[in-house]
Amino acid sequence: MKKILLFISCIPLISSCEGFLDTENLTKKDSSNFPQTEADIESAVVSIYDELRKTTGGEEGQCFFITSEVLSDDRFGGGGPDDRRIAAIDFLLKSDENMFADPWKQNYSGIFRANFLLEKLNAINVSEDIKQQARGEASFLRAYFYFQLCQMFGTVPLIVSTKAENLPRAKKEDLYAQIGTDLKTAIECLPATPYSPSDVSKLGRANHWAAEGMLARVFLFYTGYYSEKSMPLIKGTLTREDVIKYIDDCVENSGYGLVADFRSLWPYANEYTTKNYSFAKDNNLHWIGESGNNIESIFSIKYSTQASWNDGSAYRSNRVCLFMTPREGADMMSNFPYGLGWGIGTVNSRTYSDWPTNDLRRDASIMSVNKEMPDYVWGNDKQMNETGYWQKKYAAFNCIDDDGSSVNFYMKMYPSLDPDYQLNNMQDIYVLRFADVLLMQAELKQDAVPLNRVRHRAGLADVAYSDENLRNERHWELAFEGLRYWDLLRWNIAGDVLDAKQNNVKVKNNLVDEKMNFTGIKARIQATKGVLPLPKTQIDLSNGVLLQNPGWGTESLKP
């Protein structure tokens, strides 16, 4: 039998951001001697999570999260004149034939690691509880990787073993049957233990409740996007009533809930930045942090202090925050409270103007430079698609150091952190938070009660349930969290919304006044079904077994 060489993270998980998923030592093992022990199983599980972090980085911002945001009506491509991949994504066009090579490889790498562990578990001489925990986490992560691939590319090859095969695209029914079955396996294998802030050893790990919430998300996308009433499983079918039972269980029994103040979810309310950031200081905001007290975070991607250029581990830092922060200028203070970044995903001014002014989430989610940044400099580093609005949820935030300089606030929390601004963002990315679960419960049951729980937190009055009210609430609560575009697709309104909300918006392109032109976006959504092109390298490697998605012939961004 051919041995499979493995490079597995051997350091165990610990509770702080400094240690979570760090890979200080790499040990070369192969399938003949790994895994054999409980410690080996833990290392194999951690190695899958390590791939999860990689899916939020990528060359020139080609990752699922950033792509999802730039595709939405809330964001423009931004960046500089040479950021052609970002510009192309914005218009659902190509800049080159392999612009999504990274997310393809990263997700399949995670799937391979999950497959490897799942194949080996039964033969390992450890307790059944240890096996069940590992089986549940690996199944959850495999489902997550496949769901990202299916959202981005429509259908993809379905690989559930480590055997090398050249497979065509699977049918959508088979892919979602695998995703749904994996999530049901996770639900069954992972204990239904209510969340406790004191149990910090489980931070960043998938659990029973995360699997229930993710199953609801997958079900809503599949049934909406494909206009189906139910979702297939490998054995049987998943109905709306089945999913409601899972989502009700998550809401009623998980121990998760809403934090008191929406604004405390985001790091700009940290104790160091707040001293000199009037919005946070005047509103007496206090960041809930990432060390166990956040009862709203059901599943998140955690990052590490150990990012480095030397060993190719830059992905251990939060690359999303780097990309989505305003571009650097000559004076650091002109960007304050932001740090430095690459200016991707400028906010559509219509998102700000359409947002109800009595909703505190607007100014908690969007930075108006006219209101909050009096020293802001337009056109820094040839900024494109500049609107005067930036999102606040995922960005590099600075504080004023003792010497008066502007530094990333994480440098105060972890003094040994690399000062390179490209490496020192560590913010968790919420994959699933309780507010989203409540809104999925409302949508599944067409019930205003959970919807209004979310509204009350924002200081808003009750509304009756309607599709419009549910959609608006998802928009305002979950803006800039990587969900909006996929919601528009599954509601079958993407083309109309993108056309109506983005066309003719005023922007500055390297200080030149222009208007955004999205006149062809409805036709692009129709031609592509809203999904993205397969990397040509993968089509070539398959020797023609893989075929390109419809609508992705010569439709390219103009030079």
N, C-alpha and C positions, 0 to 999 in steps of 0.2 A: 504494500500500500504506500502511495506517495505521502510523505510527511509534509505538513503545512507549517512553514516557519511563522512564528508569531513574535510580535514586539508588544508585550503587554505591560501596562502600567502596574508596577508592583508596590507602590506606596499606598497604604490604606486611606480611606476617606477620614477626614476629621472635620470638625464642625465649623471652623472659621473659613472666611474667604481665602485666607493665605494658604490653606492647605488643601482645599477641596479640589480633587482631581489633578493635583500636581503630579508630574512625572519626573522625579528627580533622577531616578536610575532606570534604565531600560535593560531588561534581561531577555536574552534571546532564548526562546523555547520553541518546541514544535509539538505537533499533535500526538506524538508518541509519549510525551511526558507531562503534558499539560492539558486540562487541569486535573489534579489528583486530590487536592485537599480543600478544606473550607477556605483557607487563605487564597488558594488558586482561584476558586470560584469568585471570591470578592474581587480579585484583580481582573478577572475576565469581565465582570459586570462593569467595573470602573472604566475599563477600556472602551466599552460601548458608549458610556457617557462622554468620554473624551472626544469621540467622533461627533457627538451632539453639539459640543461647543464649536467644532470646526464648521458646522453648517451655518454659523452666523458671521463668518468671514469669507473671504474669497478675493481673488484678484479683481481690482477695479469695482469692488462692491457687488460682485455677482454672487449673491446669496439669497436664500428664500425670503428672509425678513426685509431686506432692503428692496428687493425686487417687488415684493408685495406692496410696500409703501409707495414706491414710485409709480406703480401701475394704478394706484387709487386716484380718486378725484381730489383728495386732500393735498397731494404733493405734486411738484414738478421735479424734473430731473436735477436741476441745479448743477453743482460742481463747476469745473472750469471748461473752457472751450475744447479741451482735448479729451474730456470724459465722454467719449462717444457711446460707450456701452450704456451708461446711465441715460443719456439723451435718447438712445434708441428704445430702451425699455419704456420710457415715458410715452412714446407714440406707438408702442407695440410693433416695432420694426427691428431689423437686424443692423448691427454695426459690423459684425463678422460672423463667420460660420460656427464659431465655438464659444459664444458668449456665455453659455451656461454649462461649460465643462466642469467647473468646480462643484456646483451643487449636485450634479449628476454623480460625480465620483465620491463626494463626501457622504451622500446619503447611502449609496451602495456599499461604501466601506463600513458604515454603521450596521447595515443589514448583514453583511458578511460576518461581522463580529458577533452579532446576535445569533445568526444561524449556527456558528461554530459552537457557542456555549450551549444552545438548545440541543444540538446533536450529542453533546458529551454528557449532559447532566445525569441521565439515567444510570450510567455506568460508574459514577463516582460514589465512593463509600462514605457518605456523610448523611446526616439526619434528613428526613423528608421535609422538615420545616425549612432547612437551608436551601434545599432544591426548589421548593415551592416559591420562596422569596426570589431566588435568582430567575426562575422560569417566568414569574410574573413581571419582573422588571425588564428582562430581555424581550418578552413578548410585547410589552408596552412600547419599548423603544423601537422595535422593528415596525410596529404599526405606525408610529410617529414618522419614521423615515419614509415609509411607503406612502403615507398620506401626503407628505410634502411633495414627493415625486409625482403623485397622481394629480395634485392641484396644479403643479407647474407644467407638466407635460401631457396630461390627459391619461393616457395609458402607457405602461412601461413593461419591460420583462418582469415576470414574477419568479423570483429566485428564493427558495426556502431551504436550500442546502448549500454546503460548501463545494459541491461537485461543479467542476468547470463545464459550463454548457453555453452554447450560442443560441439563445432563445429569442423568439419574436415577441412583440407586444402581447401581453395577456389581455383577455377580455375584461372590460370594466367590472363585470359581475364577479369574475374570479379574483381580481385585485381587491375589491371592497369586501368580498367574502373573507379573504385572508386578513385584512385590516380589522374587520369587525370581530372575527374569531380570535385574533390575537388580543384585542382589548377585552373580550369576554374572559379569555384565559387569565389576563392580568387581574381582572375583577375577582375571579374565583381563587386565584393563588395568593393575592396580597391581602393581609388581614384587614378587617374593617375596624381598625383602631382609630378612635377620634383623635384629631390633631391636638397636640399639646405643645405650647411654646417652649416648654422645658426640654423637649426631646430634640435637641439640635443635631443629633447624629443623623437624622433623616432629611436634613435640608438638602434640596436639590435632587432628591430621590423620588421616583415614581411610586405612588401608593394606590390603594383601592379606590380612593375618591378621585384621583386624577384620571384613572382609567374610566370611571363612570362619566366624568365630564367630557373627556376626549371622545368617548363613544357617541355622546350626544352631538358633539361638533361634527364628527364624521357623518353621522346619520343625516343631519340637517343639510350638509353640503351635498351628499350623494342624492338624496331624494329631491332636493331643490334643483340642482344643476341638471340632473338627468330626468326630471319630472316623473319620479317614481313614488309609490306610496309606501314601500318598504325597502329594506336593504338585505341582500343575500348574506348568508353565513355559509361556511363550509358544510355544515349540517343544519339545515333549517333556514329560517328567515327572521330578521329583526323588524318588528313592527313599531309604530309610533307608541303604542301602549307599553311595549317592552322598555323603550327608551325613557318614557315618562317615569316608570318605576325606578330606573337607575338614577335619573336626575333628581327625583324626589328624595331618594335615599341620600344622595350627596348633600342636598340642601338641609335635610332634617337631622342627619346623624353624623356628619363628617367632623363637626367641631370647628369648621371654618365659618367665617362671617365677613361682614364689611368692616373695615377700619372706620373710625368715627369721622375722619376728615379725608376726603378724596385727595387733597393736596399733600397729605403726609405720605402718600405712596411713592412720591418722586424725590430723587436725591437733591434737587435744588433747595429742599427744606432742611438740608443737613446743618448741623450746628456751626460749622466753620463758614460756609457761604452765607448763611442767614445774617451774620453780623454786619455785612455790608451790602446785602441784597434787600432792598426796601420791600419788595412784594412779599417775601417770606418773613421778614422782620415785622412789618406792619400788621400782618395777619397772624402773628404769633405761631408760625408753623414749626412743626417738629417732625422730621423724617422718621418713619417707622423703622427704617434700617433693614438689614438683611441677615440678622443673627437669631431669628426665631420668634420675634414678637409680632410678625406680620401674619395675622390670622386670615388675610385675604389671598395670600399667595399659595395656591394649591400645587402648582408645578412651575418651576422656573429653571432657567439655565444660569448656572453660577460660573464665575470667572476667578482668576487666580492672580496673585502677586508675581508669579514666576514666568511671566511672558518675556521672551527674549528673541533677539534676531539671531543669536549665535547657534541655536539648535533648532531653528524653524518653528518655534513655539509661540509666535506672535499671536496666534489664535487664542491663547489662554487669556488675553485681554479682550474686552468687549469692543470689537471692531465696529459694531453698529454705531456706538456713541461717537467714535472717531469720524466716521463718514458723515454723520448727520449734525455736526457742529459747524457754525459759520467758518469760512475760510480765514486763514491767518492774515493779519495785517502788521504794519510796522509797530503799532502800539498795542500791547496786550490789554491794557485797560479799556481800550475802545470796545473790546468784545465782552467785557465783564457784564454779567456773571458767567458767561461762557468762557471756556478755554479755547483751544485750537482744534480745528478739524478741516474737513475737505468740502464742506458746503453742499452735500448731497441732500436732495429732498426738501427744497424750499417750500414753504406752506402756501397753498392757494389762498389768495386774499378773500375769495368768495366763501371759503370755509369759515373764515373769521366773521365776515359780514353776515352770513346766513345763521350763525350760531346765536341763539337767544341771549340777549344781554343780561338777563336775570339768572343765567346758569353760571355758577361759579367755576364750572369746569372749563369754560372758554379761556379765561385768563390763567387758569391753572395748567392748561395744556398748550397754549400758544403764546409766544413772546411777540408783542408788538414793539418794534424798535422805537417807534415814535413815543410810546408811552413809558417804556422801561429802560431804554438804552440811549440816553441823550448824547453820548459820545460815539455812537455807532458810525462806522465809516462804510459807505456804499462802495461796491466795486473792488473789495479786497481780493487780491490775487485773481483778478479777471472773473469774478463771480458771475455765473449765468443764472437766468430765471429768478432774479432777485425781486422779492415782493415786499420786503420789510416785515415779513412774518417768519418766525422759526418755531418749531415745536420744542416743548420743554421736557417731554417724557424720557427720551433717550438721547442724551447729549453729554458732552464733557462740561462739567461745571467746576469753576474755580473758586478759590477763596483768597483773601488778602493775607499774606504771610506777615510775620513779625517785622520783616524789613521793608514792607510796603509793596512787595511784588505779588503778582497774580500767579497762583499755582493751583494745580488740580487738587481738589479737597481730599482725594484719596491719599495724597502725599502726607497729609496730616494724620490720617488714620493709620497709615502704614509707612513710617519714615524710611524704610529700606526699599520702597517701591522705586522702580526705574524712573528717572525724571523725564525720559523721552515721552512726549505727549502722544506719540503713536502707540504707546504700550501701557499707559497707566490709567486707563478706564476699566473699572471693574464692576460696574452696575449689573445686577441680575436682570435678565430679560424674562418678563412674565410670559409663560406659555399659556397658562390657564389661571385666572383668578376668579374669586367667588362672585364678583359682579357679573361676569360673563355667564357663569352657571345660572344665576338668577334670571338673566335675560333669555337664555336658552330654555329654561323652564317655562317662562312666560310665553315664548313662541310656540313651544311644543303643546302647551295646554291652552293656548289662547286665553291667558289669565292675566289680568292687570295687577294682581297682588304682588308677585315678585318684581314686576316691572316698576311698580311704585315704591318698593323698598329701595331700589336703586335711585329713583328720583328724590326720595326723601333725604337721602344722604347729601344730595346736591342742593337741598333747600327748596325743592320744587313741589308744586301741588300735585295731587292725584290726577290721573287721566284714565279714561276708559281704554280697554284693550282695542286696538286696531292694528292692522299691518303697518300703517303709516307711523303710528305712535311707537310701535316696537322698533321699526327701522330707524327712526330718529334717535331713539334712546340708545340703541347700539352704536350709532354714529358718534354721538356726543360722549358717551361713556368710554368707548373703546378706540377712539381716534388715535392714530399713530402707533397702534400696537400690532400691526401686521395682519389685521382681520378684514378691513373695510373692502378691499377689492374682491375678496372671495365671497363676502356677503353679497355684493352687487351681482356677482356672477350667478350665485345660487338663487337669487331673487329674480334673475332674468331681466335686470334693468341696467346692466353695466353700460351698454352702448349709449343709451339715452342719457344717463347721468353724466358719464364722462364727457359727452358732447356738450351738454347744457352747462355744466359747471366749470369747464376748463377753457372753452373757446373765448378768445378775445380778452382774456385777463391781461392787464398791464403788467409788464415786467421790465427790468433792466438787464440787458445782456452785456456784461463788461461795460456798464454805465451808459449803454445805448438804450433809449426808450423803444420798446417794441410791444407787440401783443402775441400771446400764445395762439397758435393755429392748430386746432384739433378737428378740422373739418372732415378728415377721413377716418376718425376713430370708430364710428359706428360700423363702417364697412369692415374695418380691421377686426373688430370683435366678432362680426358675423362670419368673416372668412376663416378666422383662426379658432373660433369657439372660446376665445379668451385665454388659450393656453400658449405655451412658448415652444420655440424650436428645439429639437434634439440636437446635441452637439454633433457636428459632422464627423469628428474623430470616432464617435461611437458607432455611427452608421457605417463608416469605412471599416472599422474593426469587425463588424458583424457580417461583412461581405454581402451586404444587401438584405440581410434578414430583417434588420430594422428599417422602417420607412419613415420619412420625414412627415411631420404633422401637416395637414392641409393649411393652406394660406401662407406657408413659409417657403416660397420659391425665391424670387428675386426682390422681395419687398424689403428694401434696405434704406437706412438713413442716408440722406443725400450728403455728399462731401461738404 
